[in-house]
């Protein structure tokens, strides 16, 4: 499964970076200039058209595939959840670190739905690790709120998968969070390893592309 780490957010105006063998580069972004009682700005929001987040060029040994150029992009996979009491902080809103758990759970369910179980990868001696997670907070969630997490693949390279995720509050689908995630396959020495042909085939079947 995806390896995510919870982290405290003591300074709402800070940007914090953590490094570990599994969490190679994770950044949490926070809105600033708001009071503790109203930490989020309120504005209308339309999800942007998804663009490839992959570099324009790379070496031949790490060929990239732009999912957005496929004739049929992978559709969003949705998971509906409800905020639990212990997920809120002293301000009465969901703690920033909890959103990473929501994204992890939705990602796990999405990959299982297309026939990829990260637990099987781990049993083989390899790992699928989170190398980058970028969160953009748009509005708060509170205890008892129902919401939906949406995820789809936005790109794939030789060893990495790129995901776009969104969280919307139900029932009005108010935007709550935008996230970009990078997952890398690692060998037993924590070095990048090419995505297996079987996994790549399932991913391209999902997006309707050609994996040849």
Helices and strands as residue ranges (DSSP letters): E 16-18, E 25-28, G 36-38, G 60-62, G 67-69, E 77-82, G 85-87, H 98-113, H 118-123, E 127-137, E 146-156, E 160-169, E 174-186, H 197-207
